[in-house]
Amino acid sequence: MSKVLTSREENYAQWYNDLVIKADMAENSAVRGCMVIKPYGYAIWEKMQRALDDMFKQTGHVNAYFPIFIPKSFFSKEASHVEGFAKECAVVTHYRLKNSPDGKGIVVDPEAKLEEEYIIRPTSETIIWDTYKNWIQSYRDLPLLINQWANVVRWEMRTRLFLRTAEFLWQEGHTAHATSEEAINETETIINIYADFAEKWMAMPVIKGYKSENERFAGALETIAIEALMQDGKALQAGTSHFLGQNFAKAFDVTFTNQEGKLDYVWATSWGVSTRLMGALIMTHSDDNGLVLPPKLAPIQVVIVPIYKKIEELEKISEKVESILSGLKSAGISVKYDNDDKRKPGWKFAEYELKGVPIRLAIGQRDLENGTVEVARRDTLEKSLIPMETIVQYIVDLLEDIQQNIFNKALNFREQNTTKVDSYEEFKHLLETKGGFFLCHWDGTAETETKIKEDTKATIRCIPLDAPLENGKCMVTGKPSNKRVVFAKAY
């Protein structure tokens, strides 16, 4: 197995790419910049989707679906929005093909030009707010809490599987409210849902914080994000929630009659996470042997591999395994019994380790005689012999322990790689030699932020919600600052 993956130390980017492909999660497609999500990778995404969808619905949100095509004129209605996305838009200009006059293939029919071009959605604010105009008349229609699961296209030139592709899957919430306070509360509710999901399901610690003006979503008054630290010391933005104010309501003339009988514009939010979470999951936990998956998101939580030489031994093992399978399934655990005789146990051990299955059970003739099961946990690679009669409860407890252990490991890594810095020279030095999160004073100006980015490629990842007040001086200009912000290089 040592040759299956490039090591993280040797080449982190190549390790990541090797792992995504070798673990059967995704592959590059024939369409430049796009990916094929394979069944094993999609099974993880489905678990993410199911958990998040339940969380949204528990807070009153419902799902809908809106067109993938957006009239070009819609984008011109909100100036900062179009400026933010203009360079990433794929544009549909024609609606028909025809046979080439020279008989060689097909060509775009020049007579089938659209009167108005369509943008393939990079995000849906414009088409959704044009729709909301017809749905909202009175305060009785509010709040409107809509989410959609969809695909989007952003024409990326430099792509990496899951992390940055021209087309990706996501969810996008779009809500309308009667007051700014309600909209701000919605923005905070969603970022808390994202943080809970990241930490309790993905076992990935995150920092919640406001984006600086330079880093805000195009068209938002405020953006709150969750930021995670990957094993190579780079940050990854794992989810965002935006307070849009009345910008889109005014752009699309979405008004309502309030309780005082006066006409007013509604207040808006939007928020989303994407298949980028898959990349975050891989880079937060995995190692040189393959994936390390948190049990809550693992497609297979337990695999059972029989060890035998003769078919009679397999039959006896299979009889014993039946009761274990039944007990695990009754406990709500996804389990696979791999009795495929075309692969040897050693190959299976390596394959399930590569795919990050949290627990592997091995049962042979000697185990039958001794009434034991060999249990191997993926996170630490430790093995134990456990009595068969207690194996189900042992696994239930062990899955919880693995979930917590990999969260603690990631949290410890973040703490060890979070550094307070006051000197710009020290910041630049540590950024290149250590990496990670840097807590620094900043004077609050876009000019200083831009200078730091140009000098170092590091950006303000967020201004933490829980950042304590602390009088200091900006590490670049020496101007006063009352709290530290999080800087890092990022994906």
C-alpha positions in Angstrom: 0.0 0.0 0.0 3.0 2.3 0.5 3.2 2.9 -3.2 -0.5 3.5 -3.8 -0.4 7.1 -2.5 2.2 9.8 -2.7 3.0 10.8 0.9 1.7 14.0 2.3 5.2 15.1 3.2 6.5 14.4 -0.3 3.8 16.2 -2.3 0.6 17.2 -0.5 -1.3 18.2 -3.6 -0.4 14.9 -5.4 -1.4 12.9 -2.2 -4.8 14.5 -2.3 -5.3 13.8 -5.9 -4.1 10.3 -5.6 -6.4 9.6 -2.7 -9.6 11.0 -4.4 -8.9 8.8 -7.4 -7.6 5.6 -5.7 -10.3 5.6 -3.1 -12.9 5.7 -5.9 -14.4 9.0 -4.8 -14.2 11.0 -8.1 -12.3 11.4 -11.3 -11.8 14.0 -14.0 -14.4 13.9 -16.8 -14.1 14.4 -20.5 -15.4 17.9 -19.9 -12.5 20.1 -19.0 -12.6 21.3 -15.4 -15.6 19.0 -14.5 -15.6 15.8 -12.4 -17.5 12.6 -12.2 -18.5 11.8 -8.6 -18.2 8.0 -8.3 -20.7 6.0 -6.2 -18.4 5.8 -3.1 -17.9 9.5 -3.1 -21.5 10.2 -3.8 -22.6 8.0 -0.9 -20.6 10.3 1.4 -22.2 13.4 -0.2 -25.6 11.8 0.3 -25.0 11.4 4.0 -23.9 15.0 4.2 -27.0 16.1 2.3 -29.4 14.1 4.4 -28.0 15.4 7.7 -28.0 19.0 6.5 -31.4 18.7 5.0 -32.9 17.5 8.3 -31.2 20.4 10.1 -32.7 22.9 7.7 -36.2 21.4 7.9 -36.0 21.3 11.7 -35.7 25.1 11.6 -38.7 25.6 9.3 -37.0 25.6 5.8 -38.5 23.9 2.8 -37.0 22.8 -0.5 -37.8 24.1 -4.0 -36.1 24.1 -7.3 -35.4 27.0 -9.7 -34.2 27.1 -13.3 -30.6 26.6 -14.2 -30.8 29.3 -16.9 -30.9 32.9 -15.8 -31.6 35.8 -18.3 -28.5 38.0 -18.7 -30.5 41.1 -17.9 -31.2 39.8 -14.4 -27.5 40.1 -13.5 -27.3 43.7 -14.5 -29.9 44.6 -11.8 -27.5 44.3 -8.9 -24.2 46.0 -9.7 -21.9 44.4 -7.1 -23.4 41.0 -7.8 -22.6 41.0 -11.5 -19.2 42.4 -10.9 -18.4 39.5 -8.5 -19.5 36.8 -10.9 -19.0 38.2 -14.4 -15.6 36.5 -15.0 -17.0 33.1 -14.0 -20.2 32.9 -16.1 -20.9 30.4 -18.8 -23.2 31.9 -21.4 -25.8 30.2 -23.7 -26.1 32.1 -26.9 -27.9 29.7 -29.3 -30.6 27.1 -29.1 -30.0 24.8 -32.1 -27.4 22.8 -34.0 -27.4 21.7 -37.6 -25.3 19.4 -39.9 -22.2 21.1 -41.2 -22.5 22.2 -44.9 -19.3 20.3 -45.6 -20.9 17.1 -44.2 -18.3 16.9 -41.4 -20.1 16.8 -38.1 -22.4 19.5 -36.7 -22.2 23.2 -36.2 -24.1 25.9 -34.2 -27.0 27.2 -36.4 -26.3 30.9 -36.7 -30.0 31.6 -37.3 -30.8 30.1 -33.9 -29.3 32.9 -31.8 -31.2 33.8 -28.6 -32.8 37.2 -28.4 -31.3 37.4 -24.9 -28.5 35.2 -23.7 -28.9 32.9 -20.7 -26.3 32.6 -17.9 -25.9 29.0 -16.5 -26.4 29.7 -12.8 -23.3 30.5 -10.8 -25.7 31.2 -7.9 -29.5 31.8 -7.9 -30.1 35.1 -6.2 -31.3 36.9 -9.3 -33.7 34.2 -10.7 -35.1 33.6 -7.2 -35.7 37.2 -6.3 -37.5 37.7 -9.6 -39.7 34.8 -8.6 -40.3 36.1 -5.0 -41.7 39.3 -6.5 -44.8 37.2 -7.4 -44.9 35.3 -4.1 -44.7 38.1 -1.6 -47.4 40.8 -1.1 -48.0 41.0 2.7 -46.2 40.4 6.0 -48.4 37.3 6.2 -46.3 35.8 3.4 -43.1 36.2 5.5 -40.8 34.8 6.5 -40.2 32.8 3.3 -37.6 30.1 4.1 -36.5 28.3 0.9 -33.6 26.0 0.1 -32.6 24.3 -3.1 -30.2 21.4 -3.8 -28.7 22.0 -7.2 -25.7 22.2 -9.4 -23.9 25.5 -10.4 -21.3 26.4 -12.9 -18.4 28.8 -12.3 -15.9 28.8 -15.1 -12.8 28.0 -13.2 -9.5 27.7 -15.1 -7.5 26.0 -12.3 -9.4 23.1 -11.0 -9.0 20.4 -8.4 -11.4 17.5 -7.7 -14.1 18.6 -5.1 -12.2 21.7 -4.1 -12.6 23.8 -7.3 -14.4 22.5 -10.4 -16.3 24.3 -13.2 -19.5 22.5 -12.1 -20.2 21.5 -8.6 -23.1 20.4 -6.3 -24.4 22.5 -3.5 -27.4 23.7 -1.5 -28.4 27.4 -1.5 -30.8 28.9 0.9 -32.7 32.1 0.0 -34.9 33.7 2.6 -37.1 36.8 2.8 -38.0 38.6 6.1 -40.1 41.5 7.3 -37.3 43.1 9.4 -33.5 43.4 9.3 -33.4 41.8 12.8 -35.1 38.7 11.5 -32.8 38.4 8.5 -29.7 38.9 10.7 -31.0 36.2 13.1 -31.5 33.9 10.1 -27.9 34.5 9.0 -26.6 33.5 12.4 -29.0 30.5 12.7 -27.6 29.0 9.5 -23.9 29.6 10.3 -24.6 27.8 13.6 -26.1 24.9 11.7 -23.1 24.7 9.4 -20.7 24.8 12.4 -22.6 22.1 14.2 -22.6 19.9 11.1 -18.9 20.5 10.5 -18.0 19.6 14.1 -20.5 16.9 15.0 -20.8 15.1 11.7 -17.5 15.9 9.9 -15.5 15.9 13.1 -13.9 19.1 11.7 -13.3 22.0 14.1 -14.2 25.4 12.6 -14.0 29.1 13.5 -17.1 31.2 12.9 -16.5 34.8 11.9 -17.4 37.7 9.7 -15.7 38.2 6.4 -13.9 41.5 5.7 -15.4 43.8 3.2 -12.9 42.6 0.5 -13.9 39.0 1.1 -17.7 39.4 1.4 -20.1 37.7 -1.0 -20.9 40.0 -4.0 -24.1 41.9 -3.1 -24.0 41.2 0.7 -23.9 43.7 3.5 -22.3 41.0 5.8 -21.0 37.5 5.3 -20.4 35.1 8.1 -18.2 32.0 7.3 -16.9 28.9 9.0 -13.2 28.4 8.4 -11.3 25.1 8.9 -7.6 24.3 8.9 -6.2 21.6 6.6 -3.2 19.4 7.4 -1.0 21.4 5.0 -1.5 24.6 7.0 -3.9 26.2 4.6 -7.4 27.4 5.4 -10.6 26.2 3.7 -13.8 28.2 3.7 -16.4 25.5 4.5 -19.7 27.4 4.4 -21.0 30.9 4.2 -24.2 32.8 5.3 -25.0 36.2 3.9 -27.1 39.1 5.1 -28.2 40.8 1.9 -30.1 43.7 3.4 -32.6 45.0 0.9 -30.3 45.1 -2.1 -31.9 42.3 -4.0 -35.5 43.3 -3.0 -34.9 46.8 -4.4 -33.2 45.4 -7.5 -36.2 43.2 -8.3 -38.9 45.3 -6.7 -39.9 42.8 -4.0 -42.2 44.7 -1.6 -44.7 43.8 1.0 -47.4 45.5 3.1 -46.2 45.5 6.7 -48.4 45.3 9.8 -48.8 49.1 9.8 -50.2 48.9 6.3 -47.2 50.6 4.8 -45.3 49.3 1.8 -41.7 48.2 2.4 -38.9 46.2 0.8 -38.2 42.8 2.3 -34.9 41.8 4.0 -32.9 39.0 2.5 -30.4 36.3 3.3 -28.6 33.6 1.2 -26.4 30.8 2.4 -24.7 27.6 1.0 -22.3 24.7 1.3 -21.0 22.6 -1.5 -19.2 19.4 -2.5 -16.1 21.4 -1.4 -16.9 19.8 2.0 -15.8 16.5 0.5 -12.3 18.0 0.0 -12.4 19.4 3.5 -13.3 16.0 4.9 -10.4 14.3 3.1 -7.8 16.9 4.0 -8.8 17.3 7.6 -8.5 13.6 8.7 -6.8 11.4 6.1 -3.3 10.0 6.2 -0.7 8.3 4.0 -2.7 5.0 4.1 -5.9 6.5 2.7 -9.1 8.0 3.8 -10.0 8.4 7.5 -13.8 8.9 7.6 -15.8 10.0 10.6 -18.3 7.1 11.4 -21.3 9.4 11.0 -20.5 10.0 7.3 -18.9 6.7 6.4 -20.9 4.8 3.7 -19.7 1.5 5.4 -19.1 1.9 9.1 -18.0 -1.7 9.7 -16.6 -4.3 7.3 -16.3 -8.0 8.3 -13.6 -10.1 6.5 -13.5 -13.9 7.0 -10.1 -15.6 7.2 -10.2 -19.2 5.9 -8.4 -21.8 3.9 -11.2 -24.3 3.2 -14.8 -23.7 2.1 -16.0 -25.6 5.2 -14.3 -23.0 7.4 -16.0 -20.1 5.5 -19.4 -21.8 6.0 -18.8 -22.0 9.8 -17.6 -18.4 9.9 -20.6 -17.2 7.9 -23.0 -18.8 10.3 -21.4 -17.0 13.2 -21.3 -13.7 11.3 -25.0 -13.8 10.7 -25.8 -13.0 14.3 -23.2 -10.2 14.4 -24.6 -8.7 11.2 -28.1 -8.8 12.6 -27.0 -7.2 15.9 -25.1 -4.4 14.1 -27.9 -3.6 11.7 -30.4 -3.6 14.6 -28.2 -1.0 16.2 -28.4 1.2 13.1 -24.9 0.5 11.9 -24.1 0.1 8.2 -22.1 -3.1 7.8 -20.6 -5.1 5.0 -19.7 -8.8 5.1 -17.0 -9.3 2.4 -16.9 -13.0 1.7 -15.9 -12.5 -1.9 -13.5 -15.4 -2.7 -11.9 -13.6 -5.6 -9.8 -11.4 -3.3 -7.4 -12.4 -0.5 -7.9 -11.0 3.0 -4.7 -8.9 2.7 -6.0 -7.1 -0.3 -9.3 -6.5 1.4 -7.6 -5.1 4.5 -5.6 -2.6 2.4 -8.6 -1.7 0.3 -10.9 -0.9 3.2 -8.1 1.0 4.9 -7.7 3.1 1.8 -11.4 3.8 1.7 -11.5 4.9 5.3 -13.9 2.3 6.7 -13.9 3.1 10.5 -13.9 -0.4 11.8 -12.7 -3.7 10.3 -13.5 -7.1 11.9 -11.5 -10.2 11.0 -12.8 -13.7 11.9 -10.9 -16.9 11.3 -11.0 -20.5 12.6 -9.0 -19.7 15.7 -11.4 -16.9 16.5 -14.4 -19.3 16.3 -12.6 -21.6 18.7 -11.7 -18.8 21.1 -15.0 -17.0 20.8 -13.2 -13.7 19.8 -13.2 -11.2 17.0 -10.2 -9.1 15.8 -11.2 -5.5 15.7 -9.1 -2.9 13.8 -9.9 0.8 14.1 -9.0 3.0 11.1 -8.2 6.2 13.0 -5.3 4.7 15.1 -4.7 1.4 13.2 -4.9 -0.3 16.6 -6.1 -3.9 16.9 -7.9 -5.7 19.7 -9.4 -9.1 20.4 -12.9 -8.8 21.7 -15.3 -11.5 23.0 -18.0 -12.3 20.4 -20.8 -12.0 22.9 -20.0 -8.3 23.6 -19.0 -7.3 20.0 -22.1 -5.4 19.1 -22.1 -3.0 22.1 -18.3 -2.7 21.8 -18.6 -1.5 18.2 -21.4 0.9 19.1 -19.2 2.5 21.7 -16.1 2.3 19.5 -17.8 4.2 16.7 -18.6 7.1 19.1 -15.0 7.0 20.4 -13.6 7.2 16.8 -15.8 10.1 15.9 -14.7 12.0 19.0 -11.0 11.0 18.6 -10.6 12.3 15.1 -12.3 15.6 16.1 -9.9 15.9 19.0 -7.0 15.1 16.8 -8.0 17.8 14.3 -8.7 20.3 17.1 -5.2 19.7 18.6 -3.7 20.2 15.2 -5.4 23.5 14.8 -4.4 24.7 18.3 -0.8 23.7 17.6 -0.9 25.6 14.3 -2.6 28.8 15.5 -0.1 31.5 16.3 -0.4 35.0 17.7 1.8 37.4 15.7 2.5 41.1 16.2 5.3 41.8 13.8 4.8 41.8 10.0 8.3 40.4 9.5 7.6 37.5 11.9 4.2 37.0 10.2 5.8 36.7 6.7 8.5 34.3 8.1 6.1 32.0 9.9 3.7 32.0 7.0 6.4 30.4 4.9 8.0 28.1 7.5 5.1 27.0 9.6 1.7 27.9 8.0 -1.6 27.6 9.8 -3.9 30.3 11.3 -2.3 33.6 12.4 -4.1 35.8 14.9 -3.0 39.4 14.1 -4.0 43.0 14.6 -5.3 44.8 11.5 -6.2 48.4 11.1 -9.5 47.6 9.4 -8.7 49.1 6.0 -9.1 47.4 2.6 -5.7 49.0 1.5 -3.8 47.2 4.3 -5.6 43.9 3.6 -4.8 44.2 -0.1 -1.1 44.9 0.6 -0.9 41.8 2.8 -2.5 39.7 0.1 -0.1 41.0 -2.6 2.9 40.6 -0.4 2.2 37.1 1.0 -0.9 35.6 -0.7 -2.5 35.4 2.7 -6.0 36.7 3.3 -8.2 37.6 6.3 -10.1 34.3 6.7 -12.6 35.8 9.2 -13.0 38.2 12.1 -14.0 35.6 14.8 -17.4 36.1 16.4 -15.9 35.3 19.8 -12.8 37.4 19.3 -12.1 39.2 22.6 -11.5 42.9 22.7 -7.7 43.5 22.8 -6.1 46.8 22.2 -3.1 46.5 19.9 -1.5 47.9 16.8 -1.9 46.8 13.2 1.2 44.6 12.3 1.6 46.5 9.0 0.7 50.2 9.7 0.9 50.5 13.4 -2.6 52.0 13.6 -4.9 51.1 16.5 -6.8 47.8 16.4 -9.2 46.5 19.1 -9.2 42.8 18.2 -7.2 40.1 16.3 -8.4 38.6 13.0 -7.5 35.3 11.4 -5.0 35.3 8.5 -4.0 32.3 6.5 -3.2 31.1 3.0 -6.3 29.4 1.7 -7.8 27.1 -0.9 
